[in-house]
């Protein structure tokens, strides 16, 4: 689903990103893949730079790196 400029593919609950999903940079490369809770990155995931390089893999809590 496209939301403005953001492409999100994944699970939904109560009209929010919830469960496992991915978002993509505008150039089409993967930005984040992992867990979501109420529309915020939460749980295990990986964050990638626009050039596709892995920037962080691990836990997220309330949208921030955790651990």
N, C-alpha and C positions, 0 to 999 in steps of 0.2 A: 504494500500500500504506500502510495506517495502522500506525504504530509508536507505541503509547501515544497521545500527543496530537499527533503529527507526521504530516502527510500528505505522502508523497513519491511523485512520479511520475517514473519514469526508468529508467535502465539499472542492472543489477546484475552483479556478478562475485564469485564465492566468498562469497555471502550478505552482501555489503556494497554500499553505493551506489558505483557506479563508472561513469565515462563522463559522459553528459549527463543532467541531471535537475533537477527543481524541488521545492522545499518550500514549504509554505503556512502562514501564520499561522492561529491557531484561528478567526479571523473569516472565513477562506476566501480572503483576498487573498494574492497572491504574496509570498513572503519572499525566496527566492533561486532564481535560474535560472542554470545554468551547469555547469561541470565539477566532477566529483567523483573522488577517488582514495582508495580504501580507507575510504569513509564520511566523508571530510573534503573541504570545499570546496578545489578545486585547479584552476588554469587560469583561463580567461576566464569571467567571470560578472557578474551584477548582483544587488545587494542592495537590498531595498525595505523601507520602514517599514510598520507596520501600517495606515497611512492610504493606502497604495499609492504614496507619493512615493519616487522613486529616491533612495537614499542614497549608493550607490557603484556605479560600473561600471568594470571593469578586471580586473586580474590578482589571483588569490588564490594563496597558497602555504601549504600546511599549515593551512588554515582561517582565515588572516589576510589582510587587504589587503596587496597586494604591488605597489608601483609607483605 
